[in-house]
Each structure stands twice: as C-alpha cells, then as structure tokens.
Amino acid sequence: MSDLPNCPACASEFSYDDGLQYVCPECGHEWSKVAEDAGADDTAGVRDANGNKLVDGDSVTVIKDLKVKGSSLVVKVGTKVKSIRLVDGDHDIDCKIDGIGPMKLKSEFVKKA
Ligand SMILES: [Zn+2]
C-alpha cells in the first residue's frame, strides 16, 4: 500500500488501484489517476521568458537582440516569429524569420505573442 496516495477525503492509507481510478474502501471516495498525471506533465515542455508554455505553431516575439551565427545579421528585439516548431537541444525553437531565413532560437529569449 506504500506507493498509493492516501484518500484525499478521509486520509485513509488503504486506498487501492481500481484500474482507471483510486478507490478508498473506508469512505467510498473515488478519484482519478488521470488528473495527477496531467499535473506532473505540466512541469515539462518548453516555456518562454515569462514561463508560458509554448507549442508547435505558436507565434512569439523576440525580447532581446540576437546575433545570427555566421553572419552579420541581427534579429531585433520585438521581431515577430510565426509558426515556431519545438525541437530538442540548447536552441529549442526552430523557425523561419522574414528577411533572415530559417534559424533556431532559445525559448528564454522569446515571449508568446
Ligand atoms: Zn476515504
């Protein structure tokens, strides 16, 4: 019984796993396992400078002048970037910027538009 959560209604330790939900045999309370999973997932994912979650297809605004590697171009603060794509790695946003072309950004230097 050690790895099951106590009943949120009566704090009983005798809750059991009923497949899709937990059930408390003492007070009859039933509660969903799914909600807990969703809560855990909330800490994952790519977030912008303000901590807002980013998803594929989002539009973001650059909050800092960013030099483009291997060129003299600079992505100016305030530049809008449409249809981002999240990728793994240090630079976790793949996108295409008007006048510059495809490039990668760090999520910490953008905010959700
Ligand atoms: Zn209970």
py3Dmol code that shows the C-alpha trace and the ligand (Angstrom):
import py3Dmol

protein = """\
ATOM      1  CA  MET A   1       0.000   0.000   0.000  1.00  0.00           C
ATOM      2  CA  SER A   2       3.027   2.259   0.309  1.00  0.00           C
ATOM      3  CA  ASP A   3       3.106   3.726  -3.200  1.00  0.00           C
ATOM      4  CA  LEU A   4      -0.593   4.548  -3.406  1.00  0.00           C
ATOM      5  CA  PRO A   5      -1.780   8.007  -2.357  1.00  0.00           C
ATOM      6  CA  ASN A   6      -3.813   8.345   0.798  1.00  0.00           C
ATOM      7  CA  CYS A   7      -7.503   9.054   0.359  1.00  0.00           C
ATOM      8  CA  PRO A   8      -7.935  12.817  -0.145  1.00  0.00           C
ATOM      9  CA  ALA A   9     -11.310  12.680   1.636  1.00  0.00           C
ATOM     10  CA  CYS A  10     -10.517  10.768   4.837  1.00  0.00           C
ATOM     11  CA  ALA A  11      -6.713  10.274   4.620  1.00  0.00           C
ATOM     12  CA  SER A  12      -7.081   6.507   4.811  1.00  0.00           C
ATOM     13  CA  GLU A  13      -3.968   4.558   3.833  1.00  0.00           C
ATOM     14  CA  PHE A  14      -5.993   1.677   2.446  1.00  0.00           C
ATOM     15  CA  SER A  15      -6.836   3.152  -0.952  1.00  0.00           C
ATOM     16  CA  TYR A  16      -6.475   0.767  -3.855  1.00  0.00           C
ATOM     17  CA  ASP A  17      -5.901   0.983  -7.571  1.00  0.00           C
ATOM     18  CA  ASP A  18      -9.084   0.185  -9.492  1.00  0.00           C
ATOM     19  CA  GLY A  19      -7.614   0.479 -12.992  1.00  0.00           C
ATOM     20  CA  LEU A  20      -8.555   3.976 -14.105  1.00  0.00           C
ATOM     21  CA  GLN A  21      -9.014   5.430 -10.637  1.00  0.00           C
ATOM     22  CA  TYR A  22      -8.172   5.063  -6.973  1.00  0.00           C
ATOM     23  CA  VAL A  23     -10.828   3.899  -4.553  1.00  0.00           C
ATOM     24  CA  CYS A  24     -10.987   4.296  -0.783  1.00  0.00           C
ATOM     25  CA  PRO A  25     -12.610   1.276   0.900  1.00  0.00           C
ATOM     26  CA  GLU A  26     -13.209   3.187   4.125  1.00  0.00           C
ATOM     27  CA  CYS A  27     -15.305   6.121   2.934  1.00  0.00           C
ATOM     28  CA  GLY A  28     -16.023   5.027  -0.634  1.00  0.00           C
ATOM     29  CA  HIS A  29     -14.340   8.040  -2.187  1.00  0.00           C
ATOM     30  CA  GLU A  30     -13.113   7.539  -5.767  1.00  0.00           C
ATOM     31  CA  TRP A  31     -10.672   9.816  -7.515  1.00  0.00           C
ATOM     32  CA  SER A  32      -8.994   9.936 -10.868  1.00  0.00           C
ATOM     33  CA  LYS A  33      -5.413   8.977 -11.583  1.00  0.00           C
ATOM     34  CA  VAL A  34      -5.520  10.987 -14.791  1.00  0.00           C
ATOM     35  CA  ALA A  35      -5.585  14.359 -13.049  1.00  0.00           C
ATOM     36  CA  GLU A  36      -2.360  13.536 -11.239  1.00  0.00           C
ATOM     37  CA  ASP A  37      -0.666  12.557 -14.477  1.00  0.00           C
ATOM     38  CA  ALA A  38      -1.699  15.817 -16.129  1.00  0.00           C
ATOM     39  CA  GLY A  39      -0.346  17.749 -13.175  1.00  0.00           C
ATOM     40  CA  ALA A  40       3.038  16.077 -13.456  1.00  0.00           C
ATOM     41  CA  ASP A  41       3.181  16.750 -17.164  1.00  0.00           C
ATOM     42  CA  ASP A  42       2.650  20.447 -16.521  1.00  0.00           C
ATOM     43  CA  THR A  43       6.239  20.917 -15.381  1.00  0.00           C
ATOM     44  CA  ALA A  44       7.632  19.578 -18.648  1.00  0.00           C
ATOM     45  CA  GLY A  45       7.822  21.268 -22.018  1.00  0.00           C
ATOM     46  CA  VAL A  46       9.316  24.401 -23.490  1.00  0.00           C
ATOM     47  CA  ARG A  47       8.493  27.712 -21.831  1.00  0.00           C
ATOM     48  CA  ASP A  48       9.036  31.308 -22.868  1.00  0.00           C
ATOM     49  CA  ALA A  49      10.754  34.039 -20.842  1.00  0.00           C
ATOM     50  CA  ASN A  50       7.577  34.523 -18.788  1.00  0.00           C
ATOM     51  CA  GLY A  51       7.116  30.827 -18.071  1.00  0.00           C
ATOM     52  CA  ASN A  52       4.252  30.356 -20.515  1.00  0.00           C
ATOM     53  CA  LYS A  53       4.149  27.016 -22.239  1.00  0.00           C
ATOM     54  CA  LEU A  54       4.978  27.045 -25.938  1.00  0.00           C
ATOM     55  CA  VAL A  55       3.608  24.617 -28.506  1.00  0.00           C
ATOM     56  CA  ASP A  56       4.221  23.971 -32.194  1.00  0.00           C
ATOM     57  CA  GLY A  57       2.624  26.653 -34.352  1.00  0.00           C
ATOM     58  CA  ASP A  58       2.747  29.398 -31.723  1.00  0.00           C
ATOM     59  CA  SER A  59       3.751  32.942 -32.584  1.00  0.00           C
ATOM     60  CA  VAL A  60       6.398  34.554 -30.398  1.00  0.00           C
ATOM     61  CA  THR A  61       8.162  37.903 -30.056  1.00  0.00           C
ATOM     62  CA  VAL A  62      11.918  38.186 -29.618  1.00  0.00           C
ATOM     63  CA  ILE A  63      12.778  40.037 -26.381  1.00  0.00           C
ATOM     64  CA  LYS A  64      16.498  40.559 -26.974  1.00  0.00           C
ATOM     65  CA  ASP A  65      18.699  41.435 -29.964  1.00  0.00           C
ATOM     66  CA  LEU A  66      20.052  38.121 -31.204  1.00  0.00           C
ATOM     67  CA  LYS A  67      23.050  37.769 -33.486  1.00  0.00           C
ATOM     68  CA  VAL A  68      22.651  35.236 -36.232  1.00  0.00           C
ATOM     69  CA  LYS A  69      25.510  32.800 -36.077  1.00  0.00           C
ATOM     70  CA  GLY A  70      27.911  33.014 -39.013  1.00  0.00           C
ATOM     71  CA  SER A  71      26.534  36.286 -40.364  1.00  0.00           C
ATOM     72  CA  SER A  72      26.288  39.978 -39.555  1.00  0.00           C
ATOM     73  CA  LEU A  73      22.516  39.813 -39.297  1.00  0.00           C
ATOM     74  CA  VAL A  74      20.748  40.599 -36.058  1.00  0.00           C
ATOM     75  CA  VAL A  75      17.252  39.554 -35.066  1.00  0.00           C
ATOM     76  CA  LYS A  76      15.982  42.728 -33.451  1.00  0.00           C
ATOM     77  CA  VAL A  77      14.108  42.842 -30.207  1.00  0.00           C
ATOM     78  CA  GLY A  78      10.379  42.915 -30.975  1.00  0.00           C
ATOM     79  CA  THR A  79      10.676  40.754 -34.082  1.00  0.00           C
ATOM     80  CA  LYS A  80       7.598  38.602 -34.516  1.00  0.00           C
ATOM     81  CA  VAL A  81       8.156  34.958 -35.331  1.00  0.00           C
ATOM     82  CA  LYS A  82       5.249  32.909 -36.635  1.00  0.00           C
ATOM     83  CA  SER A  83       4.676  29.174 -36.604  1.00  0.00           C
ATOM     84  CA  ILE A  84       7.506  28.066 -34.385  1.00  0.00           C
ATOM     85  CA  ARG A  85       8.426  24.420 -34.128  1.00  0.00           C
ATOM     86  CA  LEU A  86       9.791  22.984 -30.914  1.00  0.00           C
ATOM     87  CA  VAL A  87      12.918  20.875 -31.138  1.00  0.00           C
ATOM     88  CA  ASP A  88      15.278  19.204 -28.720  1.00  0.00           C
ATOM     89  CA  GLY A  89      18.532  20.859 -27.806  1.00  0.00           C
ATOM     90  CA  ASP A  90      20.074  24.009 -26.452  1.00  0.00           C
ATOM     91  CA  HIS A  91      18.222  26.112 -29.027  1.00  0.00           C
ATOM     92  CA  ASP A  92      14.776  24.645 -28.633  1.00  0.00           C
ATOM     93  CA  ILE A  93      12.774  26.647 -31.189  1.00  0.00           C
ATOM     94  CA  ASP A  94      13.055  26.062 -34.912  1.00  0.00           C
ATOM     95  CA  CYS A  95      11.558  28.844 -37.030  1.00  0.00           C
ATOM     96  CA  LYS A  96      11.777  30.996 -40.104  1.00  0.00           C
ATOM     97  CA  ILE A  97      12.191  34.749 -39.752  1.00  0.00           C
ATOM     98  CA  ASP A  98      11.232  37.204 -42.506  1.00  0.00           C
ATOM     99  CA  GLY A  99      14.344  38.690 -44.113  1.00  0.00           C
ATOM    100  CA  ILE A 100      16.669  36.272 -42.388  1.00  0.00           C
ATOM    101  CA  GLY A 101      15.507  32.762 -43.113  1.00  0.00           C
ATOM    102  CA  PRO A 102      15.411  29.579 -41.114  1.00  0.00           C
ATOM    103  CA  MET A 103      17.107  29.714 -37.742  1.00  0.00           C
ATOM    104  CA  LYS A 104      16.978  28.394 -34.226  1.00  0.00           C
ATOM    105  CA  LEU A 105      16.135  30.385 -31.107  1.00  0.00           C
ATOM    106  CA  LYS A 106      16.322  29.810 -27.401  1.00  0.00           C
ATOM    107  CA  SER A 107      12.939  29.838 -25.687  1.00  0.00           C
ATOM    108  CA  GLU A 108      14.337  32.016 -22.900  1.00  0.00           C
ATOM    109  CA  PHE A 109      14.745  34.913 -25.373  1.00  0.00           C
ATOM    110  CA  VAL A 110      11.163  34.956 -26.653  1.00  0.00           C
ATOM    111  CA  LYS A 111       7.706  35.537 -25.280  1.00  0.00           C
ATOM    112  CA  LYS A 112       4.408  34.234 -26.518  1.00  0.00           C
ATOM    113  CA  ALA A 113       2.756  36.787 -28.845  1.00  0.00           C
TER     114      ALA A 113
END
"""
ligand_1 = """\
1
ZN
Zn -11.526 7.719 2.275
"""
view = py3Dmol.view(width=600, height=400)
view.addModel(protein, "pdb")
view.setStyle({"model": 0}, {"cartoon": {"style": "trace"}})
view.addModel(ligand_1, "xyz")
view.setStyle({"model": 1}, {"stick": {}})
view.zoomTo()
view.show()
